[in-house]
């Protein structure tokens, strides 16, 4: 078990291919950055909300984790994989590279 690092193209495919409410998207940036902009449907997590998320989340559903540039999310993705999330992904380049298609 572990996590996979994925590029923007693969992340967009994952978002498009996963039915609504199927993909769990986690933003591990600070609250101000999240408030300024985030991937649609993403949940902001920090140390104060982590345990609540773990209790409510479905480890059987895919989990996409992102941060600013893709470094901090790797540690978070590894942690989620250790907690039993079987399909865990870290977005390379982070939110800085997030550019959904214009049709969204």
Secondary structure by P-SEA (a helix, b strand, c coil): cbbbbbcaaaaaaaaaacccccbbbbbcccaaaaaacccccbbbbcccaaaaaaaccccccbbbbbcccaaaaaaaaaaaaaacccbbbbbccccccccccccc
